[in-house]
Amino acid sequence: MKWNLRWAAARRDIWRPADLLRAFEDAGFTPSLSKVAALWSGKPISVRLDDLDKICAALDCTVAGSVGGEQEQRAAGASGQPGGPARPSPRPGGSRRSLPPN
């Protein structure tokens, strides 16, 4: 998952963590300013799902959202060929282990 909190906030004309905190409070979500600043400054290691729901409600966004439907939904392993095998690709220059069987 890609963390785009600043982008979602900018769409609502929110440019600072303190402004984001006010938007959260308006939506009924009351994290500390330090927690908001941590979410603002980088990609969190984990976010509770109920907190994520509240963040999305405050910023009027969704977890799987995209701009104007530009994001295409694809199944795992879909490489443009319908019904193609879902196989992982090897790491470049990585280990010499073989791929698992289908």
Secondary structure, DSSP 4 states (H G I P E B T S, - for coil): ----HHHHHHHTT--SHHHHHHHHHHTT----HHHHHHHHHS--S---HHHHHHHHHHHT--TT--STT-SPP--TT-SSSTT----PPPPTT---PPPPP-
